[in-house]
């Protein structure tokens, strides 16, 4: 790793602290915000990755079909980069520089600090567990007898139902249909592998075709109806079901950092982090949070915007669980994210700027690239988690925002 890599924040200078009117110690406005500074970072990024980011330009309106309606123009969002992030994963292996679109000061610095810490610790281990995206229609009958007969019919006719669904897509695969009888209804969950696509539209269209097949093939004297989505799949909703079963890509990341490195970079010890974890658990439980993390949503939102993903999926994808434990003299940190709904093909990934960011990460639609991207996202979220945990425990949280979160 080069000296330039080891000091990713030097371009913003070393501002001197002072006291504001409320007694909060903060820094004078940092350097590094000129056009020349931004240009030098582009040159630096090219030197590290061999990839040059193209200058931003708006898309032709014709290319926006399927992405937006009533188009009237464009709104720019600042683009930053964090890293290097070192990963040894099932699909993501090597060093990555993370593109982030954000309007929150300190976020890029914080993720970079987490990347720096985990790099010194040997990197982040990542494992891709599974990829399953679902759509959950519900069928409504007049009696429980009719619903039960339908329930048994679906068991026998699942192969034909699968054929109807898969006829709509060249890339998706219907893995199974799970059946849940409730009152005079039967809820079906169609679970797919969506290959390199995020797949929300794919599973919607395929499931609609399957439902239409069912309506024509299941014969019974009384009328019945269906809704294409019952909300059982938890699409764009945080839910306990998602924590248990996942939706999209399920990824687990971890790293182990010696106490001496943690003290040097974060100015906190292993014991201080572990003591704070108890308080974090108490606050989370009292508030009734789904999942257990400080702000995985911050990483997801910034990366999803930069990478052409569905930003609304942050609602369901942010239910990650982050934990810390002692292993000898080291802190072992883990983040499990059972729901990462991303793809490298389809949707806004075709837009020029988003496509360039995916290429920089080596995730431009080739086989396995969606799994690789999911691992990168989980690892980046873990780097951001440990940085914020360190800032809160060291009582530098407000100080950092006073310095970098204001003009």
C-alpha positions in Angstrom: 0.0 0.0 0.0 1.5 3.3 -1.0 2.1 6.3 1.3 -0.6 8.2 -0.6 -3.1 5.4 0.2 -2.2 5.5 3.9 -3.0 9.2 4.1 -6.2 9.6 2.2 -7.4 12.7 4.2 -4.3 14.9 3.8 -5.8 16.8 0.9 -8.1 18.6 3.3 -5.3 19.9 5.4 -4.9 20.0 9.2 -7.2 22.7 10.5 -6.4 24.2 13.9 -9.0 23.9 16.7 -10.7 26.8 18.5 -13.7 27.3 20.8 -17.0 28.5 19.4 -19.5 30.6 21.4 -21.0 27.5 23.0 -17.8 26.1 24.2 -17.6 23.4 21.5 -14.0 22.8 20.4 -14.0 22.7 16.6 -11.7 23.5 13.7 -11.3 26.3 11.3 -12.7 25.7 7.9 -10.7 22.8 6.3 -8.8 23.3 3.1 -9.4 21.1 0.1 -12.5 22.6 -1.4 -11.2 24.4 -4.5 -11.7 23.2 -8.1 -8.0 22.4 -8.2 -8.3 20.1 -5.2 -11.2 18.2 -6.7 -9.2 17.8 -10.0 -6.2 16.5 -8.0 -8.4 13.9 -6.4 -9.6 12.7 -9.8 -6.0 12.3 -10.8 -5.2 10.5 -7.6 -8.1 8.1 -8.0 -6.9 7.3 -11.5 -3.5 6.6 -10.2 -4.8 4.2 -7.6 -7.4 2.4 -9.7 -6.3 2.8 -13.3 -9.8 4.1 -14.0 -10.6 7.7 -14.8 -14.0 9.0 -13.9 -15.7 10.9 -16.8 -16.9 14.4 -16.2 -20.5 14.7 -15.3 -23.0 15.3 -18.2 -26.7 15.0 -18.3 -28.4 12.1 -20.1 -30.5 12.5 -23.2 -34.2 12.4 -22.2 -34.7 9.4 -24.6 -32.5 7.4 -22.3 -34.6 8.0 -19.3 -37.6 5.9 -20.4 -38.4 3.4 -17.8 -36.6 5.5 -15.1 -38.7 8.6 -14.7 -41.9 10.2 -15.9 -42.8 13.9 -16.4 -39.1 14.7 -16.8 -38.1 18.4 -16.5 -34.4 18.4 -15.8 -31.6 17.2 -13.6 -30.4 17.9 -10.1 -26.7 17.3 -9.3 -25.6 15.5 -6.1 -22.0 15.9 -5.0 -19.8 12.8 -5.6 -17.1 11.8 -3.2 -14.8 8.7 -2.8 -13.8 6.7 0.2 -11.1 4.1 0.5 -9.1 2.0 -0.1 -11.4 -0.7 1.2 -9.7 -4.1 1.4 -12.0 -7.1 1.1 -11.4 -10.8 1.0 -14.8 -12.2 0.1 -16.7 -14.8 -1.8 -16.9 -12.6 -4.9 -15.2 -9.2 -3.9 -11.5 -9.6 -3.5 -8.9 -6.8 -3.5 -8.9 -3.1 -2.9 -11.9 -0.9 -3.8 -12.5 2.9 -3.9 -16.1 3.6 -2.9 -18.1 6.2 -4.9 -20.6 8.0 -2.6 -23.3 10.6 -3.4 -24.1 12.5 -0.2 -25.0 15.9 1.2 -23.9 14.9 4.7 -20.6 16.4 5.8 -18.2 14.0 7.6 -19.7 10.9 5.9 -16.9 10.4 3.3 -14.2 11.1 5.9 -15.8 8.7 8.4 -16.1 5.9 5.9 -12.5 6.5 4.8 -11.3 6.3 8.4 -13.1 3.0 8.8 -11.5 1.7 5.6 -8.1 2.8 6.9 -8.6 1.1 10.2 -9.8 -2.2 8.6 -6.9 -2.0 6.0 -4.3 -1.8 8.8 -6.1 -4.8 10.5 -5.8 -6.9 7.3 -9.0 -6.1 5.6 -12.6 -7.2 5.8 -13.7 -10.8 5.3 -17.0 -11.1 3.4 -19.3 -14.0 2.7 -22.2 -14.0 0.3 -24.9 -16.3 1.8 -27.8 -16.2 -0.7 -29.7 -14.2 -3.3 -33.5 -14.4 -3.1 -36.1 -11.8 -4.1 -39.8 -12.3 -3.5 -43.2 -11.1 -4.5 -46.2 -12.2 -2.4 -49.7 -12.3 -3.9 -52.7 -13.3 -1.8 -55.7 -15.2 -3.2 -59.1 -14.6 -1.5 -62.0 -17.1 -1.4 -65.5 -17.1 0.0 -64.9 -20.0 2.4 -62.1 -21.8 4.2 -63.0 -25.0 2.2 -62.3 -23.3 -1.1 -59.1 -21.8 0.2 -57.9 -25.2 1.4 -58.7 -26.8 -1.9 -56.7 -24.1 -3.6 -53.8 -24.7 -1.2 -53.7 -28.4 -2.1 -54.0 -27.5 -5.8 -51.0 -25.2 -5.8 -48.9 -28.0 -4.3 -49.7 -30.3 -7.2 -49.5 -27.7 -10.0 -46.4 -25.8 -8.9 -44.3 -26.9 -11.9 -46.9 -25.4 -14.3 -47.0 -22.2 -12.2 -43.2 -22.0 -12.3 -43.2 -22.3 -16.1 -45.7 -19.5 -16.4 -43.6 -17.2 -14.3 -40.2 -18.0 -15.9 -41.6 -17.5 -19.4 -41.5 -13.7 -18.8 -37.7 -13.5 -18.1 -34.4 -14.7 -19.6 -32.4 -14.0 -16.5 -34.6 -14.8 -13.4 -35.3 -18.2 -12.0 -38.2 -19.0 -9.7 -36.7 -21.0 -6.9 -39.8 -22.0 -5.0 -43.4 -21.0 -4.1 -44.1 -20.9 -0.4 -47.7 -21.3 0.7 -49.3 -19.7 3.8 -53.0 -20.4 4.4 -54.7 -17.7 6.6 -58.5 -17.7 7.2 -60.3 -17.9 3.8 -57.1 -16.8 2.0 -53.9 -18.3 0.8 -50.8 -16.2 0.6 -48.2 -17.3 -1.8 -44.6 -16.1 -1.8 -42.8 -16.4 -5.1 -39.1 -16.5 -4.4 -36.6 -15.8 -7.3 -32.9 -15.6 -8.1 -32.6 -12.5 -10.2 -29.1 -13.0 -11.5 -27.3 -9.6 -12.0 -30.5 -7.5 -11.8 -31.9 -6.0 -8.6 -35.0 -7.6 -10.0 -38.0 -5.7 -8.5 -39.7 -5.3 -11.9 -38.6 -8.8 -12.9 -40.3 -10.5 -10.0 -43.4 -8.3 -10.4 -44.0 -9.1 -14.0 -43.2 -12.8 -13.6 -45.5 -13.2 -10.6 -48.3 -11.4 -12.4 -48.0 -13.9 -15.2 -48.1 -16.8 -12.7 -51.2 -15.3 -11.1 -53.0 -15.0 -14.4 -52.2 -18.6 -15.2 -53.7 -19.6 -11.8 -56.8 -17.6 -12.4 -57.4 -19.5 -15.6 -56.3 -22.9 -14.5 -57.9 -23.3 -11.1 -61.5 -24.2 -11.6 -64.1 -23.8 -9.0 -67.8 -22.7 -9.1 -67.6 -19.5 -7.0 -65.5 -16.4 -8.0 -62.3 -15.6 -6.3 -59.8 -12.8 -6.6 -56.2 -12.0 -5.9 -53.9 -9.0 -5.1 -50.5 -9.2 -6.7 -48.8 -8.0 -3.5 -50.0 -8.6 0.1 -47.0 -6.8 1.6 -45.8 -10.1 3.1 -42.6 -9.8 1.1 -41.8 -6.6 3.0 -40.8 -4.7 -0.1 -39.4 -1.3 1.0 -40.5 -1.9 4.6 -38.2 -2.8 7.6 -39.5 -6.1 9.1 -38.5 -8.9 11.5 -39.2 -11.3 8.6 -36.5 -9.7 6.6 -34.0 -10.1 9.4 -34.8 -13.8 9.7 -35.2 -14.8 6.0 -33.6 -12.0 4.0 -34.7 -10.4 0.8 -32.2 -9.7 -2.0 -28.6 -10.5 -1.2 -27.6 -11.8 2.2 -24.1 -10.8 3.1 -22.0 -11.1 6.3 -18.8 -9.1 6.8 -16.3 -9.1 9.7 -12.8 -7.9 10.7 -10.5 -8.3 13.7 -8.4 -5.3 14.8 -5.7 -5.4 17.5 -6.2 -3.0 20.4 -3.1 -1.0 19.6 -4.4 -0.2 16.1 -7.8 0.6 17.4 -6.3 3.1 19.9 -4.1 4.6 17.3 -6.7 5.3 14.6 -10.0 5.6 16.7 -8.5 6.8 20.0 -10.6 4.2 21.9 -9.8 0.7 23.3 -11.5 -2.7 22.8 -12.9 -2.5 26.3 -14.4 1.0 25.7 -16.1 -0.2 22.6 -17.5 -3.3 24.4 -18.8 -1.3 27.3 -20.5 1.1 25.0 -22.2 -1.9 23.2 -24.3 -2.6 26.3 -25.6 1.0 26.3 -26.3 0.7 22.5 -28.3 -2.5 23.1 -30.3 -0.9 25.9 -31.2 2.2 23.8 -32.0 0.1 20.8 -34.3 -2.3 22.7 -36.1 0.5 24.5 -36.8 2.2 21.2 -37.9 -1.0 19.6 -35.5 -0.8 16.6 -35.5 -3.4 13.9 -32.0 -4.6 13.5 -29.1 -3.4 15.5 -26.8 -0.8 13.9 -25.8 2.8 14.2 -26.4 4.0 10.6 -26.1 1.4 7.8 -28.7 3.5 6.0 -26.1 6.2 5.6 -23.8 3.9 3.6 -26.6 2.4 1.6 -28.1 5.7 0.6 -24.8 7.2 -0.5 -23.8 4.1 -2.5 -27.2 3.5 -4.0 -27.3 7.0 -5.5 -23.9 6.7 -6.9 -24.4 3.2 -8.3 -27.9 3.5 -9.9 -29.8 1.5 -7.3 -33.4 1.9 -6.0 -32.8 4.3 -3.2 -36.2 3.5 -1.5 -34.9 0.0 -0.8 -32.8 1.5 2.0 -35.9 1.2 4.1 -35.8 -2.6 4.1 -32.1 -3.0 3.5 -31.0 -1.1 6.6 -32.0 -3.8 9.1 -28.5 -5.0 9.5 -27.1 -6.3 12.8 -23.7 -5.1 14.0 -21.9 -6.7 16.9 -18.5 -6.5 18.7 -16.7 -9.0 20.8 -13.2 -9.5 22.3 -11.0 -12.2 20.8 -7.7 -12.1 22.7 -6.3 -8.6 22.5 -8.4 -7.8 19.4 -11.9 -6.4 18.6 -13.9 -8.7 16.4 -16.6 -6.8 14.6 -19.4 -8.3 12.5 -22.1 -6.9 10.3 -24.9 -9.2 9.0 -27.0 -7.6 6.3 -29.8 -10.1 5.2 -31.3 -7.7 2.7 -29.2 -5.9 0.1 -31.4 -5.3 -3.0 -28.9 -4.3 -5.7 -28.0 -5.2 -9.2 -25.4 -4.4 -11.9 -27.7 -4.8 -14.9 -31.0 -3.0 -15.7 -32.6 0.1 -14.3 -30.4 3.1 -13.7 -27.2 1.1 -13.9 -27.3 1.9 -17.6 -26.8 5.7 -17.0 -23.4 6.9 -18.0 -22.2 8.2 -14.6 -23.6 5.2 -12.6 -22.2 2.8 -15.2 -18.7 4.4 -14.8 -18.8 3.9 -11.0 -19.8 0.3 -11.4 -16.9 -0.2 -13.9 -14.5 1.3 -11.4 -15.6 -1.3 -8.9 -15.4 -4.1 -11.4 -19.2 -4.7 -11.2 -20.5 -3.8 -14.7 -22.9 -6.6 -15.3 -20.6 -9.6 -15.7 -21.7 -13.0 -14.1 -21.4 -12.8 -10.3 -21.0 -9.0 -10.3 -24.3 -8.4 -8.4 -23.0 -10.6 -5.6 -19.7 -8.9 -5.6 -21.4 -5.5 -5.4 -23.5 -6.6 -2.4 -20.3 -7.7 -0.6 -18.7 -4.3 -1.3 -21.7 -2.5 0.0 -21.8 -4.6 3.2 -18.1 -4.1 3.8 -18.4 -0.3 3.2 -21.3 -0.2 5.7 -19.2 -2.0 8.3 -16.3 0.4 7.8 -18.7 3.3 8.4 -20.2 1.6 11.4 -16.9 1.2 13.3 -15.9 4.8 12.5 -19.1 6.2 14.0 -18.8 3.8 17.0 -15.3 5.1 17.6 -16.4 8.8 17.3 -19.2 8.3 19.8 -17.2 6.4 22.3 -14.3 8.9 22.1 -16.7 11.8 22.4 -15.6 13.2 19.0 -19.0 12.9 17.3 -20.1 16.5 17.8 -16.6 17.8 17.3 -16.4 16.2 13.8 -19.7 17.5 12.7 -18.9 21.0 14.0 -15.8 20.9 11.8 -16.9 19.1 8.7 -20.7 19.2 8.8 -21.0 23.0 8.5 -20.0 25.6 6.0 
